[in-house]
């Protein structure tokens, strides 16, 4: 279809004129490096990966697309409700018993005056799993309809944003660490909620693994008319990449929510919202807005909290009038001295090493981007994926303290209270998570000049260096534009 036959001229603040938007079918942008590649139709059990950085682009499951995730989702709901109604553990100290459940820890933290930590623990262990399960039921119902309902895209987008905050798998390790600490001081009975939470972790992971969101998006129509952020309409047409070839890269933009790729008639700005996606109605940006600035701000705040989080006690453990405060490193040392070396290494790695490495890794990636460095791009992209994956596991200590505060409350005989170091450490975990989620790894490749011409959204020094390199390069030395096919391989999951 000729794009000139369906162009509708309208103004977009800061962008000049947007004559049309043409959807390019069969094309996908790598979320790790920003390379546009042709993704063919995949058979069951196949996945496509980026030819440049190895990021997974698409995957076809072998299981039934709706029945399998629905079965796991129903199981998750049953395990979740049963876990809420069951006891977590019972502690017996000289004949006095105390039984706690999933809600006791957050409530005790709030009772002690640490409301921020209590709300955080309750949100990621109680509220977020419930929301994720509920959203999954809604998504599967919408996917069973002949055409995806108008409200379904918003649910899919919000599920993708909220799912990482459900930290059931991390909470299980927190229970395990708390249990090992309690066995030295008293008799501990593990309640059925522990096993139910473990089962919940497995079924929620299986639900995500068997859900094929791309197949769901294919049931959603692409509107013939969309709008810019300021409400003006834009005509939408469609063409397949096999018919058109690869358009100019700086004219392309991909929706980060549903993956739809569109071509504009002018270079796309990284500083302004392009408009509304005609499929999912999500705001479309070429890159995450103010990625470098926001990541740097979150990272600086995390560094500020990291110092008191390691210097101040995270909890005070009193037993028969003795005891005192424990810092994070002292807790790991105590586990080591008690002979629990694997558990000590786990706590040391998750609570000390991971936050420090996240701060150093993100700092390195930010500094390299500000400099426009062109080396180690694949290594930096893979490092970012690792940082994004392991960041949540640092919550182990926070969960452990919430359990100990809930269960060890026997006045002078034995008691555990939370301290300011725990709140500072929780702030470090949350801020590093926000820093990683604010960072767009594609800008590392933009700054290195690997994603075509970029006119804005990068530090001025980097833009000047790219302009100088482009001026020094002759057109004949540039490779011809084409469509790279994504690498296909068997799905090993």
N, C-alpha and C positions, 0 to 999 in steps of 0.2 A: 504494500500500500504506500502511495506517495505521501510523505509527511506534509508536503505543502498544500495538499488538498483539504486537510482538516485542521489547519492552524487557526488558532483563536488568539488574538493579541490581547494581552492584559499586562498590567503593571504589578510588579512585586517590589515592595519597599527594599531598597538596597541592592536589588538585583537587575534593575532595568526592565527589559521586556522578556517575557517568557512566551514565545509564539506557540509552543506545543509541548506535550510530553508524549514520547513514544515508548511504550513498554517493549523491551527486548526479551523475547522468550528464549529459553535454553541457555541463558547466560547467568553466571553467578559471580559475585565478588567474594574473594577470600576475606573472612573477618580478621585474619591474622596479619596479612601483608597487603591487602588491597588489590591483588591481581585479579583481573576479570578473565574468566575461563568458561569454556563451553562444557556444560555438564549433561551428558547424554542420559537417556532413560536407563535406570539401573534395574537389574533383575533382583529377585529376593536373595538376600545374603551378600549383596555387593555394596561397596561404599566408594565414594570418590574423594580423593584428597588433593590438596593444592600441589601443583608441580614445583612451586617455588619454596614454600615453607613447611609443607607437610600437614597443614591444618585440614581437618575433616570438613568437607563441603556438603556431602549428602550421604544418606545411608538408607538402605531398604531392609526392613526386618523380615525374618523368615516366619514370624508368628502372625496370627490373625491380627489385622490392623486395629480392630476395636474390641473384639471379644477377649483377647489376652490382657490388654491393659485394664479393661473393665473388671476382670476377675481379680487381678492384683489390687485394684482400687477398692473393691468391696472388702477384700481381706484387710487392707490397711484401715478402713473405717472400723471394722470389727475389732482389730487389735488396739486401735487408738481408744475407742470407747471403753474397752475392757481395762486398758492400762490406767485410765482416769479413775476407774472405780476400784482399783486394786491397790494393795499396799506395796511400797517400794522396798523397804527393809525395816527390820525391827532390831533395836539395840537393847541388850540386857546388861546393866551395870549394877552388880551387887543386889540382884533381885528386882531392881527398878527397870521397867521397860518403857520404851518409847517407839511408837510406830509412825512412819511418815509415808506420804504418798507423793505424787508428781507435783502437786500444788504447794506442798509445805515449804519447800526451799525458797521459792520466790516470795511467799508471804512472810517468812521469817526475816529475809533480807530487808523487806520493807518495814517490818516491825522494829528492826534495829536502827532504822534511819537511813539505810542505803536504798532508797526508793528507785534510783536510776538503775542500779544493778539488778534489783528485784524485777523491775519491769522488763529489762532486757532478757533475763533468764526466762521469765514467764512467756515473753513474746516468741522466743526462738525454740522453746521446748513444748509449749502448750498451744499457743495461738497459731503460730505459723504452720505447724503440721495440719491443724484442723482446716485452715484456709486452703492449704495446698490440696488436701483430699477433696474438699468441697468444690474447688475450682476444677479439679480433674473430672469429677462427676459431670459438671456442667459442660466441659469441653467434649467429653465422650458423647453426651446427649446431643450436642450441637453437631458433632461429626456424623452421627447416625441419621441426621436429616438429609433429604435429597439435596438441598442447597444450604450452605452454611448461613445461619441467621445473622442479622445485622449486628446483634450484640456480641456474637461469639468472638470476633477479632479482639475486642477489648479484653475479654476474659483470657484469651491466649497470651496477650501482651503482658497482662498483670501476673499471670501464672509464671511466666518466664522471669519477671522481676522479683517476685516474692519467694519463689522456690528455694533460692540459695540461703534464705534466712531460716529455713527449717533445718535444725541441726540435731536431729535425732541420733545420727550415727556418732557425733561427737559426744553427746550426752551419755551414751553407753560407755564410752571410755572414761568419762568423768565418774560414773558410778563404780567402775572397776577400780579406779585409783582410790576413791573414797572407801571402798570396801577393804582394800588392803591396809589402809591406815587404821581402820576401826578394829580389825581383827587382833591387833596388838593390845588393845585396851579393854575389850569386852567381847561377849558373845554376840555374833551378828547373824540374823536370819534374813536371807534374801527373799523378798516377796515376789509374788507372781508378776508384778508390774515390770520387773527387770527383764524377764523372758518375753513378755508381751512387747516391750519397747524394742528388744532385739529383733523380734519378728516384724514389727512395724518398720524398722530400718530396712530390712530385706525386701518387704513388699513394696515400699515406696520407691526404692531403687529399681526394682523390677518394673514398676509402672512406667517410670521415666525411660527405662531402657527399651521397652517394647512399644512405646508411643511413637508414632511417625507423624510429626507435626507438618512436615512438607506435604504429605498426602492429604492432610486436613486442609491446608491452605489451598490445595488444588480444587477443593469443593467451593471455594469462595469466588464469586464473580469479580471481574475487574471493571470498575465503573467507567463509562465512556466520558464522563466529565468529573474532574476533581477541582480543587481550589487551592489557592495559595494561602499562606498563614493569615493574610489580611482579609480573606473572604472572597477574593475575586476568582472567577471560574477559569479553568484551563481545559481545553479539549485533550482527550487521550486516545491514541490509536495504538495498534499492536503490530509487531513484526517479529519474525523468528530470526535468530542470529545466523542460521544457515542461509537465509535469503539476503540479509543485509551486510553480513560481515561485521567486524568489530568497528563501531563508531569511534570517533575521537575519545580517548580515555577521559580527558578533562571535561567532556560533556555528559559523562555517565554518573549516575548516583544510584545507590542501592538502599532499600529500606532495611534498617537493622532489625525490624520486628518480623517481617514475613519473607525477606530476601528478594522481593521484586526489584528488578533492575529497570531503570528508566533513562531515556536519552533526552536531554534538553537541547535547544537550538543554540546555546551559548555555553561558555565555560561555567562550571558550577562553583559557587563560592563555598568556602569552608566556614565562613563567619555568620551566615544567615540560613534560616530555615528555608528549604527549597519549596515546601508545600506539604500537602496532605497526601499520603499514599492512597491510590485509588482502590486498593484491595483491603488493607487493614485499618485505614483511617488514622494511622499513626503519623506524627510529624516526622518528616524526612530531612535529615541532615547529611551532608557529604561525609563529615566526621563528627564525632561526639563534640558537642559545643564546649569550648574553652577547656579542652582536655588537659593540656599542659598546665594551665593556671590552676585548675581545680585539683589536679593530682598533686602538684607542688604544695598547695595550701594544706591538703589533708596530710601529706607526708610530714610537713613541718610540725603540724599539730601532734601527729603520732610520736615524733621524736621528743617533743616537749613532755608528753605523758610517759614516755618510755623510761625516763630517768627516775621519777618517783615510783613507778611501777616495780622497779628492781631494787630500789633503796629502802622503801617503806615496807613494813610487814603486810602481808595479804590476809593473815588471820592470826588470832591469838588462841592457843590451845592450853587450857588449864585443867589439871587433874590433881585432886586432893591437895589443893593449894599451891601446887608447883606448876611449872611450865612458863610459857611466854609467847612472844610474837615469832612468826615464821615468815621469812621472805620466800620468794619463788625458788631461789637457788638453794636455800636451806631445806626446803621441802624435798627437792631432788636429792640432796646429800643425805637426808634422813632415810629415804628409801634405799639408797645405796648402802648405808651402814646397816640397815635391817636385812641385807642380803637380797633385796628385790632389784637386782641390777637391771634386768630388761625394762621393768616399769620405771626405774629411775631415769634410764636413758630416754624412754618415751616422754616423760614429763620434761626433761631437760631439752629435748629436741623440739617438742610442741610449744612449750611456754617460753623458752629463752632463745633457742637457735632460730626457729621459724620467724618470730617477729623481727629479729635483728636482720636475718637474711632478706626478708621482705622489704625492710626499709633500705638496706644497701642495694638490693636489686632494682627496686623502683627508682632510687636515687641515681643509679648508674644509667638506667634507660632514659630518664628525664634529661640528665646532663648530656648524654650522647645525642639526644634529639635536639636540644638547644644548640649544640655545636654543629649539627648537620653531619654527624659522623656516618661514614659509608661502610664501615667494617662490622663484621659479626652480626649481620642483620638476622640471619636464620637463627643463630644462637640466642640473640636477644628475644626473638619472637617465641621460641620454645621456652625460654626462661620465664617470660610473662605468663605463658599457659601454666607452668608449674606453680608460679606465685599465686595465680588466680585459683588454682585447684587446692592448695594446702592451707590457704589463709584461715579457713574456718576452724581448723584443728587446734588453734591456739586457745580456743575457749575451754579446753579441758580443765584447766585450773579453776576457772570461774564456776563451772558446773560442779566440780568437786567441792569447792568451798560452800556453795549453796546447799549441797547435800549434808555436809558436816555440820553446818550451822543449824540445819533443820533437825538432825537426829541426835546430836550431842548437846542436850540441854538438861543437865542434872544439877544445876546450881553449883554448890561447892565441890561436889563429887567429881564432876567432869562437865566441861562446857567449851564450846567453840564459838567465837565471835568473829565477824568479818571486820577488816580494817581498811584504811584508805588506799593501801597499795592495791587491793583487789579492784576497787573502782577505777584507779588509774590504769591498771592492766586491761580491764574490760574496754576502757576508752581506746587503748592502743590497738586492740584487736579490731574494734569497729572502725576506727579511722584508717587502718591499713586496708581493711576490706573496701571501704569507700574509695580510697586512693587507687586500688587496683581496678575497681569497677569504673572509675572515672577516666582511666588511662585508655586511650585508643591506640593499640599497637601499630595500626596502619600509618600513623603519622611518623613513625621511625623510618618507614620506607619512603614516605613523602619527603621527609627532610633529606634523605640520601639521594633524591632525584630518581627513584626507581618506579614511580607511578605517574610518569608524564609530567607536563607542565603544571605548576601550582602557583597561583597568583596571591593567595592570602592564607591565613591560618597558621603560619609558621613564623618563627623569630625573624626580624628584618635581616639580620646578618646571613641567615640561611637562604632567604629569598634572593638576596643580592648575589650570593655565591652560585646559586642555581642559574640566575640570569647570566652571569659571566660565563659559566660553563656552556650554556645553550648558545651564547653568542660566538664562543670559540669553536663550536662544533659545526661542521658543514652538514647540510641536509643529506648529502650522499652517504655520510658515515652512519646515519641512523638506520636501525633495522626497519624493514617494512612492517606495517601494522597487520596483524592477523589475529585469529582466534586460537588460543592455546587450549587444547583439550585437557580436562582434569584427569588426574591419574586414577584409574579404576583398579580395585583390588578386592579380594574376598573379605567379607566382614568377619573379623576375628572375635567379635564380642559374643 
